[in-house]
Amino acid sequence: MATLCFLSSNCCGSDFESGRARRRVIMSMFSMLGAGRGKRVCCESDAHAKYLQLTLDAMSEAIICCDAAGRLTFVNKAAMKLISCHSASVLGESWQSLFELIDESNGSVMDDPFRSCVISGVSLTNGMGCILRTSSRREVFVETNTVPVYDESDDKRAIGATMTIRDLTDISGLLASVFRQGPHDVLTPLLDESAFAERLSRALLTLQKPKEHILLQIEIAPSSRHQHQTWLGIDDVIDRQVVSLLASRIRDRDALGQRAKHRYNLLLEHCECDEGVELANQLRRVLMGHEFFIQGQSLKIEAHVGVVSLNQRYVRTDEIIRTVERACDMARSSTRGVILVVPNA
């Protein structure tokens, strides 16, 4: 039972708490399971191989193995949950059909880590700043480590690669809340005006193609004239509830700021036009469908949204803000409620 001896001598104490020790265990198991080639090799018995597979399924880290062509050969239970996959029938499919890895700094799809690992024979690590996006468009902050799997008869020929994935959602959320304490309103996830302008300015610098970022401006107002008097005096409370609703429906990396009373700016980085307009309509429906209960009273609101697709025509943040304000004004005076402006590049 050489494998069990390896586990007992290397998987206990503080050493096993390190990622390096865990990866040694995982790779030892994979070499015995033959996961790199999509088939099992006989260790001592089928029962032993089954035990190793159960052990991998019990690990909290997501584990994904591919062959040299990038086809899935093993996915443990944690990985299935992470990539929203509910069946082992995905084995044999390309890993890219289930998820992709995004560079948070510029929104671009990262190079294929499995292929790079097989070709180079070198372990690859993507730390904080890596986003895993599933085929259903769910996004998760992750840290990945990819290592080559070698042919047992030729230890210089990589026949696949194994990736371990650590979900950093809780850590990213904690860091985001810490960084927000300064530039944000203390009671809301709202960027102040200068911090929002800085985010917008940074977004302009990262533009690599037209229509890569979207800016929304959302305006709210009482849904009827007779509610206007009730609205006065409690509008600050309504503002905070609106911000809470908006913040719960956007991505962690999106920036929310307040332009003026009852007007909010929302920056969607690395977002296509269609996605931005769809989100604008969703947010409008959410706000108008919500019933605000304040001081024993029930209130409904109207919402209008201006949408501007950013491109390299813009060089100043104040110019962009004026454009989205005009779009929001147009939305208020139209029957559609959402107006999209796509300036010429």
N, C-alpha and C positions, 0 to 999 in steps of 0.2 A: 504493500500500500504506500508506494513512494509519494504519491500525491498527497495523501492524508498527512504524512510526515512533514511534507513541505508546508502544508497549511498550518499545522500545529506549531511549527518552529518559526513561521514568519508572519502569522496573522494575529498575534497577540501583543499586548502591551502598546506603548505609545508609537512604536514603529509602524503598526498597521494603520494608525491614524493619518499617516502621510499618504498623499496621492501616489507617490512612487511605489510604496510597498503594495498598495491595493492593485496598481497596474501590473506588478510582477505576478501577483496571484492570478489576476484575470488572464494574462497572457499564457501562464502555465496551463490553465484550464483549457484555453482555446486550442493550444497545440495538441492537447489530448482529445478534444472533441472533434478536431479536424474542421473547425468552423471556417477556416480560411479557404477550404476547398469545397465547402458546401456538403460535406459528408463526414460521418464519424469514423474514427479509427478505433480499433479494438484496444482498449487500455488493458484491463484485466477481465472485464465483463461488461455486458450491456448495462447491468445494474450500476456499475461504477460510473459509466458515462452518464446515466440518468441522474445519478447523485450530483455530478458536476454541473449538469444543466440546471437542476433545481437550485444549486448554490448560486449560480449566476442570476437566476430569476429572483432570488432572495435579496440580492444587492440593491441598495437604494440608488446607486448610480446607473444611469441609462447606458446600455452596452449594445453597440451595433457593429456587426461584422459584414464586410463585403469581399467578394472575390476580386481578382485583378481587373475585371471589366466593370466594377462598380455595382454588381448585382448583390442584393441582400442575401446573406447566408445564415445570419443569426440575429435575432432581436429579442432582448430579454423583456420581462414584464414592465420594468420601469421605463424602458425605451418605448414600448408600445403605448403606454399612457402618455408619455411626453409628446410623441408625434401623432397622437390621436389615431392610432392603428389598433384595431380590435381583433385581429386574426393573424395567424401564422401564414395565411395564404399569400402574404406579401413577399415571402421568400422567393428569390429569383427575379424580383422586379428591381429596377434601378432605384437607388436610394433617393435620387433627385425627384422621383415621382411622388415622394411622400413629404419631403421637407427640403428647405434650402437654408444656407447660412448667410446672414447679412452683416456687413460691416456697419455698425451703428454710426460711425463718424461720417460716412458719405452715402449710406443707403445702398451701396452696390453689393451685388452677389459675390461672395468670396469664391476663390478658386477651389476646385474640387480637392478636398483634403485627402480623400482615399486614393485618387489617382496620383496626386503629388507624392504621397507617402510611398506608394508602390514603386514609382519611378526613381525617387531619390533614395529610398531605403532609410530615411531619417524620420524620427518622430516629429510631429507637428502639434503645436499648442496654440489655441486661440483663447485668450483670456477675456477679461471683462471688456465689453464693447462688441461682443458677438451676439447676434440675435438669431434664434432658430425660428423660422417661419414655416408652419405646416401647410399642407395643401388646402386646408380650410381657412387659411390666412390668419390663424392664431399666432401671436408672437410671444416668445419667451427669451429672456436674457439667459445666456448659458456660457459655460466654459467648456471647451472641448480639448481632448488629447487623442491624437491618432497615431497609432504605431503599426509598423509593418508586420505581417505574418509570413514567416519563411517556410519554404518547402523543407520537410524534415530530412530529405535526402540531399538537399543542396541549400545550405544555410546562407547562401549569397543570393538566392533567387526568391524575391517576394512574390507570393501567390495571392495576396490579399492584404487587407488592413482592418484593424479594429479600432473603433472610436468609443471612448468613454465620454459621457456628457453629464455635466453637473448643472442643475437648475439653479440659477442665481437670482431668481425673481425676488425673493425676500431680501437678499442683500442689496440688489439694485434699488428696490423700493426704499430701503433704509437710507442708502446714500443719497437718493433723490430728495428725501424729506430733510436730510441734514443740509444739503446745498440750498434747499428752498427757504430755510429759516431766515436768511438774510434778505434776499431780494423779494420774497413773497410777503403778502399780507399774512399776519400771524394766525388768522382764523380761517383762511381759505388757501387752496392751492393756486393762488392767483399771482402771476408775475406783475411787479409794478411796471410803470411805463418805461423807465430807463432800461430795466432788465429785459423787457420784451423787445425794445428797439435793438438791444445788443444781440439778442437771439436772431432777430430778423436780419440784421446786418451780417451775422456769421453765415446765415443761410444763403444770402446773396453771393457770398464768396465761394460757396461750394457748388454753385450752379454749373453743371457740366453739359446739360442739354436743355432745350426749351421745355417749359411746363413740368419742371421737376419738383417744385414746391407749390403749395396752395395756401392762400391766406383767406380766412373767413372773417366777416364781421357780422355779429348777431345783435339785433336790436329787439328789446322787449317792450311791451306797452299793455295797458289794461285791455281786456277783450271787448269791453263795452263802455259807453260813455258814463253810465250810471255807477260804474265801479271806480271811476277816476278819483272821486273824493275819498273813497275807502283806501285806495292805493296810497294816497299822500300820508306820510307819517309812518308807514310800515314798508316803504319801498326798499330800505336797507336790508330788512329781513328777507324780502323777496329776492333781492340781488344775491344774497348768500345762498339761498336755496337753489337759485338758478345756476350759480357757479358749481355747487355740489352735483347737480344733475349733469352739467356739461363735463365736469372732471371725471365722472364715473363712466363716461362713454367714449373717451378718447384714449389714445395710446400713451404710455409713460413718456415717450420722447416728444410728444406734441406739446406746444407751448400755449398757455392760456393767459391772456392779460385783459385788463379793463381799460378801454379807451376813454369812456365818459360814463356818466350815470346811465345805466340800463343799456350800455353798449359794450360788447366784449369782442376782442380779437383772438383768433385761434390760428396758429401757424402749424400746418401739416407738412413736415419735411419729407421729401422723397415720396410724393403722393401724386398719382395721375389725376388728370382733370375729372374723369368719370367717377373715380373714387371720392374726390373732394365734393362734387355735386351730390353724390349719393349720401355722403355723411351729412352735408348741409340739410338735405331734406329729412334725414332721420332725426337730427337734432331739433329741427323745427317741429316735427310731429311729436317728439317727446315733450318739448316745452309746452306746446299748445294742448297736449292731452293730459298734462299733469294738473292735479287739483291742489292748490296751495291752501292749507288750513292755517290761518294766522289769527290769533286772538279770537278764536271761536267763529271766524268767518271763512267762507270758501271763496277762493278767487281763481279765475282763469286768465291766461295771458295770451296776447298775440306775439308772434315772433316773425321777423323778417331777416333774411340772410343775403349778404353780398359775398360773392366768391370771385377771387382774382387768381389767375394762374400766373405765377412768377416766371419770368424769363430774363435773358441777359440784356434786355432793353433797359431794365431798371438799374440805376446806380445809387439811388438815395432812398432811404427808408421812409422819409416824409412823403415822397412822391407815391410810394406804394400805399401808404396809409390813406392819402387823399383819394386814390383810385378806389380802394375798397369801401371808403365812406360813401363815395358817389354810387357805387354798386348797391350798397345797403339802402340808400335813399331811393334808388330806382325800385328796389324790391318792395319797399313800403308803399310806393304809389302804384305798383302793379298788382294784378290778381294772382300772379304766380307765387309770390312770396320768396323766391330764390332767384337771384340774377347772377349770371356768370359773365365775367369780363376776361377776354383773352387778348391782351395787347399784341400788336405786331412786334416781332423780334427786331 
